[in-house]
């Protein structure tokens, strides 16, 4: 079988913001930054990517790096990834799974900070909610919701947030039920609702290390559309320690 470069090294670059994108200030720590993910290169092995990372020059506007492992390549339906997705297609309609097998987060000093692995985290499985680097309720953190250089639809921001709790079944259930209520208000009581129980274990398996956080500032994307919620769940690999940066 032909080998291909399935390991990717990225860097996260911050810059000053467009102040018009600030829509609401919630807490005292409300300064945020534009954040873009830029591809450094593709590699055959993790060792090659880490070797490249070690030789990179330091840049004052780079706040971290990730190395993403190969895509799983299995077939999944849309609803497995999106707790609010209403299945409108027959069972044979599938989409390639582009989730990385692993994602390693490095801080600006190029030291590994966190390591995410896919799978095996559904309720009852051996890795259920396993977290080697847990956060505590009330911790102040940076959230990285990067965008590509010319991507105006993504949030493209690094902003402060307070940790509320670890993602759990109760939050996923409440999220689905909230979406159901909103749909019924818009479309009426006869509109199909989400099957809450069917989504909880799938979301936990994929987002097992996520945390529910409360942003300290509400930001719009470049198109002016507000994507953020006042409580949202964020993958651990997109959460950086607040006190590690003098920016």
RAFEN-V757816 format. One line per field, one symbol per residue. psi: psi as a letter, one per 20 degrees, with the letter a starting at -180 (. if undefined). A space follows every 50 residues. Layout:
psi: ???
//
This chain:
psi: ppqrnjpppqqopqrqrohiiohppgrhnjprqqpqpppgrqrhrhgggh ggghiqqpphjpirqqopaqqhjrprrgihhoijpoojqrhiorqpojpq hqpppqahjjpphqopqqqkjqpirhjokpoimqrqpipprpponrrrhk oihrhlqpqqrppgrqprhgggghgghgggghhhhgiriipprqoghihg hgghhgkhjqqpqoqippqqahijpoiqrhpqppqhijpqphjipn.
//
